[in-house]
């Protein structure tokens, strides 16, 4: 059985990246949401720039330029550069738009809160 991304609803299959390009990370000092563009998979993350046939990505995207699906253990945090699942940044959601005002006008622009 193939898993489904809780954010975009797509099946986690090769060539099927997530459609939510922004992470919303809460700033603990200012108490405001900050938007960061998610980083797509890049060829230079692999030896010789080639992606191995079996490389252990939880979400299975497998192609450079695509965004990891929610919960993938290989996704990097765009704020600190660490592993997103364990970096400690206050991720509060994912979004298709990079502004609180646009999300308030169109709540469908926000996939879910974490």
C-alpha positions as CSV (number, residue, x, y, z in Angstrom):
1,X,0.0,0.0,0.0
2,X,1.3,3.4,-1.0
3,X,1.3,6.2,1.6
4,X,-0.5,9.5,0.9
5,X,1.0,12.9,1.8
6,X,-1.1,14.5,4.6
7,X,-0.5,17.9,3.0
8,X,-1.1,17.7,-0.7
9,X,-3.0,14.4,-0.8
10,X,-0.7,12.9,-3.5
11,X,0.5,9.3,-3.4
12,X,4.2,9.1,-2.3
13,X,5.6,7.7,-5.5
14,X,8.6,8.5,-7.6
15,X,8.1,11.7,-9.6
16,X,5.2,12.8,-7.5
17,X,6.5,15.7,-5.3
18,X,4.6,17.7,-2.7
19,X,2.7,20.8,-4.0
20,X,3.2,23.0,-0.9
21,X,6.3,25.1,-1.4
22,X,6.4,27.0,1.9
23,X,7.0,26.0,5.5
24,X,5.6,28.2,8.2
25,X,8.0,28.4,11.1
26,X,7.0,30.3,14.3
27,X,9.5,32.8,15.6
28,X,9.5,32.3,19.4
29,X,10.9,35.8,20.1
30,X,8.5,37.9,17.9
31,X,5.6,35.4,18.1
32,X,5.1,35.8,14.4
33,X,5.0,33.3,11.6
34,X,7.8,33.3,9.1
35,X,7.6,31.8,5.7
36,X,10.5,29.8,4.2
37,X,10.7,28.2,0.8
38,X,11.1,24.4,1.1
39,X,14.3,23.1,-0.6
40,X,13.8,20.6,-3.4
41,X,15.9,17.4,-3.8
42,X,19.1,18.3,-5.6
43,X,21.5,16.1,-7.6
44,X,24.5,17.3,-5.7
45,X,23.2,15.7,-2.5
46,X,24.3,12.3,-4.0
47,X,27.7,10.9,-4.9
48,X,28.6,11.7,-8.6
49,X,25.3,13.6,-8.9
50,X,23.4,10.3,-9.5
51,X,20.5,9.2,-7.4
52,X,20.8,5.5,-6.5
53,X,17.9,3.2,-7.4
54,X,17.3,2.5,-3.7
55,X,18.3,5.4,-1.6
56,X,16.0,5.4,1.4
57,X,13.9,8.5,1.0
58,X,10.7,8.0,3.1
59,X,8.5,9.8,0.7
60,X,9.9,8.2,-2.5
61,X,10.1,11.3,-4.7
62,X,13.3,10.1,-6.3
63,X,13.8,13.0,-8.8
64,X,15.8,16.2,-8.4
65,X,13.7,19.4,-8.3
66,X,10.8,17.9,-6.5
67,X,9.7,18.7,-2.9
68,X,9.8,16.1,-0.3
69,X,6.4,15.1,1.2
70,X,5.6,15.8,4.8
71,X,7.5,13.6,7.3
72,X,10.3,12.6,5.0
73,X,13.4,12.0,7.0
74,X,15.7,13.5,4.3
75,X,14.0,16.9,4.0
76,X,16.3,19.7,5.2
77,X,15.0,22.7,7.2
78,X,15.2,25.8,5.1
79,X,15.8,27.9,8.3
80,X,18.7,26.1,10.0
81,X,19.8,23.5,7.4
82,X,19.3,20.5,9.8
83,X,17.1,17.5,9.4
84,X,13.6,18.9,9.4
85,X,12.1,16.1,11.6
86,X,14.6,16.8,14.4
87,X,16.0,20.3,14.0
88,X,14.0,22.0,16.8
89,X,12.6,24.8,14.6
90,X,9.0,25.6,15.4
91,X,7.4,24.4,12.2
92,X,3.7,25.2,12.4
93,X,2.4,24.3,9.0
94,X,2.9,24.2,5.2
95,X,1.4,26.6,2.7
96,X,1.0,27.3,-1.0
97,X,1.3,31.1,-0.4
98,X,3.9,33.1,1.6
99,X,1.7,35.5,3.6
100,X,-0.6,35.3,6.6
101,X,-3.0,37.8,4.9
102,X,-3.4,35.5,1.8
103,X,-4.0,32.5,4.0
104,X,-6.6,34.4,6.0
105,X,-8.4,35.2,2.7
106,X,-8.1,31.7,1.4
107,X,-7.7,29.1,4.1
108,X,-7.3,26.4,1.5
109,X,-3.8,27.8,1.0
110,X,-2.8,26.3,4.3
111,X,-2.6,22.5,4.2
112,X,-2.5,21.8,7.9
113,X,-0.9,22.8,11.1
114,X,1.7,20.5,12.6
